[in-house]
Amino acid sequence: MKQVTAVLIGAGLRGDHAYSSYALSHPEEFRVVAVAEPDEKRRKEFGKKHHIPEAMQFDTYEKLLSLEKTADCAMVCTQDHMHYEPVMMALKKGYHVLCEKPMSPNPGEILRMGKMAEKYGRILSICHVLRYSPFFVKLKQLLDEKRIGQLMSVQHIEEVGYWHHAHSFVRGNWRNAEESSPMILQKCCHDMDILLWLVQSKCTRLSSFGTLTYFKEENAPKGAPLRCLDGCVHREECPYYAPAFYLEHPKAVADRLVYAVTEDIRKENVIRALREGPYGRCVFHCDNTVVDHQVVNLEFENEVNVSFVMSAFTKECVRKINLMGTKGQITGNMDEGRIEVYDFVSGNTETIQIHSASTGHSGSDECMMRDFVRQVAEDGKSGGRTAAAASVESHLMALGAEQARLRGCTLDFSAWKEELMESC
Ligand SMILES: NC(=O)c1ccc[n+]([C@@H]2O[C@H](COP(=O)([O-])OP(=O)(O)OC[C@H]3O[C@@H](n4cnc5c(N)ncnc54)[C@H](O)[C@@H]3O)[C@@H](O)[C@H]2O)c1
């Protein structure tokens, strides 16, 4: 296989650690030759790590993409609302593109990105990494083998975890739908996508309910200050009290959440960052707008019905699924890597233990990169699992669910989609 070259747009957590790290572990397959990143420290560190000459380091994607095409592919790893422009520019320049999810919060932009990839005959792969996770790959295989006969119903739960929700969706980068995107898109487009993949049919109708109920002003305990460190008297009984949360909470410590608060994690530095930065705010006094719990019901053309629940109010951060078929039932817990297959005829239950890597989304990030690099090396001659067409569909399912929630209606998804397609 020839070595594939790439340019990176956005050398943040995903662009640097999740995807470009593939170039460091597989240098014979993949090399990053240019980077666009406005944060000087990040840009320089990234450039050094990947031996990128200064002339190929840029502070914005516009500068990088205004040059002649300099690599086989572009990886677009900027924040949610900043994928559309660089993806369109890169496709026009002839790059194959890897784009972070969500493609865009705007349905028209999502459709145009898909059309642009088609027009220029380029790969547009969206980072729906779950399609590469050993857990969902096994579930797909069991369904394809008809181990439970014909699939009839699906119950899927995304337990966000109360600590994870507070960190990312109340205090952090994804708290505000206007700045990032609605929860059902930014967090759950993975779930809509995996459901589309497992059900293997088109979604026809959707309904949804959900609200931001708990993490808001009126639920603040009496006298709670704007910042935890401003003498909050509720610190002993509040699970979100920032200093304890970031320095001692077992889940937050295991997930290294403190690195989002500050890069220098010495205690005095963390305390200073909590006094001044966004992560020291009282969870009831933030500018968050995304829902903290939501349900979506989906009907598919093949008459499979799906019920999906997303909730902040859970102990674990885990996805659980229950697949109900005419000849059996499959239940799965992604975090535990456990799948149980019950057969109605024999009455037997088979337990399957999935062994996943401990790195990036249980090894899915690396599997997805391997597949993307292979596709680019073959110049897009063979399809990929996360191609634009499927991702456009699942993104629209998420935005359709948001429409159904906001309008308080059951959305005729097929008609809504057709209208959108006509208008763009
Ligand atoms: N696939 C997944 O499972 C998954 C998981 C987490 C996050 N994400 C998504 O990945 C994306 C990036 O998330 P992240 O955590 O890496 O964010 P991040 O903030 O760490 O990285 C984004 C980077 O883009 C840079 N940037 C800003 N403006 C730019 C410009 N004009 N040109 C070039 N770079 C620019 C920022 O300086 C930053 O370094 C988001 O859309 C997020 O929703 C996906």
The ligand as an SDF file (V2000), in Angstrom:
LIG
                    3D

 44 48  0  0  0  0  0  0  0  0999 V2000
  -15.9540   11.1280   16.7800 N   0  0  0  0  0  0  0  0  0  0  0  0
  -16.0660   11.2520   18.0720 C   0  0  0  0  0  0  0  0  0  0  0  0
  -16.3670   10.3120   18.7680 O   0  0  0  0  0  0  0  0  0  0  0  0
  -15.8190   12.5900   18.7290 C   0  0  0  0  0  0  0  0  0  0  0  0
  -15.5020   12.6700   20.0890 C   0  0  0  0  0  0  0  0  0  0  0  0
  -15.2580   13.9270   20.6450 C   0  0  0  0  0  0  0  0  0  0  0  0
  -15.3700   15.0590   19.8710 C   0  0  0  0  0  0  0  0  0  0  0  0
  -15.7280   14.9580   18.5530 N   0  0  0  0  0  0  0  0  0  0  0  0
  -15.8540   16.1590   17.6980 C   0  0  0  0  0  0  0  0  0  0  0  0
  -14.5570   16.5110   17.2440 O   0  0  0  0  0  0  0  0  0  0  0  0
  -14.4900   17.9200   16.9890 C   0  0  0  0  0  0  0  0  0  0  0  0
  -13.2590   18.4960   17.6490 C   0  0  0  0  0  0  0  0  0  0  0  0
  -13.3220   18.2610   19.0450 O   0  0  0  0  0  0  0  0  0  0  0  0
  -12.0150   18.4340   19.9670 P   0  0  0  0  0  0  0  0  0  0  0  0
  -12.3670   17.9030   21.2980 O   0  0  0  0  0  0  0  0  0  0  0  0
  -10.7960   17.9190   19.2670 O   0  0  0  0  0  0  0  0  0  0  0  0
  -11.9450   20.0320   20.0360 O   0  0  0  0  0  0  0  0  0  0  0  0
  -10.6790   20.9470   20.2970 P   0  0  0  0  0  0  0  0  0  0  0  0
  -11.2120   22.2840   20.6750 O   0  0  0  0  0  0  0  0  0  0  0  0
   -9.6930   20.2720   21.1790 O   0  0  0  0  0  0  0  0  0  0  0  0
  -10.0080   21.0640   18.8230 O   0  0  0  0  0  0  0  0  0  0  0  0
  -10.4560   21.9120   17.8040 C   0  0  0  0  0  0  0  0  0  0  0  0
   -9.2330   22.6570   17.2830 C   0  0  0  0  0  0  0  0  0  0  0  0
   -9.5960   23.4510   16.1450 O   0  0  0  0  0  0  0  0  0  0  0  0
   -8.7930   24.6110   16.1900 C   0  0  0  0  0  0  0  0  0  0  0  0
   -9.3060   25.6840   15.3120 N   0  0  0  0  0  0  0  0  0  0  0  0
  -10.1620   26.6900   15.6170 C   0  0  0  0  0  0  0  0  0  0  0  0
  -10.3190   27.5120   14.5580 N   0  0  0  0  0  0  0  0  0  0  0  0
   -9.5560   27.0140   13.5570 C   0  0  0  0  0  0  0  0  0  0  0  0
   -9.2750   27.4330   12.2120 C   0  0  0  0  0  0  0  0  0  0  0  0
   -9.8130   28.5530   11.6860 N   0  0  0  0  0  0  0  0  0  0  0  0
   -8.4230   26.6820   11.4380 N   0  0  0  0  0  0  0  0  0  0  0  0
   -7.8670   25.5630   11.9620 C   0  0  0  0  0  0  0  0  0  0  0  0
   -8.0730   25.1320   13.2440 N   0  0  0  0  0  0  0  0  0  0  0  0
   -8.9130   25.8440   14.0140 C   0  0  0  0  0  0  0  0  0  0  0  0
   -8.8250   24.9880   17.6650 C   0  0  0  0  0  0  0  0  0  0  0  0
   -7.7960   25.9050   18.0290 O   0  0  0  0  0  0  0  0  0  0  0  0
   -8.6370   23.6230   18.3230 C   0  0  0  0  0  0  0  0  0  0  0  0
   -7.2820   23.2960   18.5690 O   0  0  0  0  0  0  0  0  0  0  0  0
  -15.8170   18.4960   17.4840 C   0  0  0  0  0  0  0  0  0  0  0  0
  -16.6680   18.7230   16.3930 O   0  0  0  0  0  0  0  0  0  0  0  0
  -16.3700   17.4030   18.3900 C   0  0  0  0  0  0  0  0  0  0  0  0
  -17.7820   17.3900   18.4820 O   0  0  0  0  0  0  0  0  0  0  0  0
  -15.9360   13.7540   17.9890 C   0  0  0  0  0  0  0  0  0  0  0  0
  1  2  1  0
  2  3  2  0
  2  4  1  0
  4  5  1  0
  4 44  2  0
  5  6  2  0
  6  7  1  0
  7  8  2  0
  8  9  1  0
  8 44  1  0
  9 10  1  0
  9 42  1  0
 10 11  1  0
 11 12  1  0
 11 40  1  0
 12 13  1  0
 13 14  1  0
 14 15  2  0
 14 16  1  0
 14 17  1  0
 17 18  1  0
 18 19  2  0
 18 20  1  0
 18 21  1  0
 21 22  1  0
 22 23  1  0
 23 24  1  0
 23 38  1  0
 24 25  1  0
 25 26  1  0
 25 36  1  0
 26 27  1  0
 26 35  1  0
 27 28  2  0
 28 29  1  0
 29 30  1  0
 29 35  2  0
 30 31  1  0
 30 32  2  0
 32 33  1  0
 33 34  2  0
 34 35  1  0
 36 37  1  0
 36 38  1  0
 38 39  1  0
 40 41  1  0
 40 42  1  0
 42 43  1  0
M  CHG  2   8   1  16  -1
M  END
$$$$
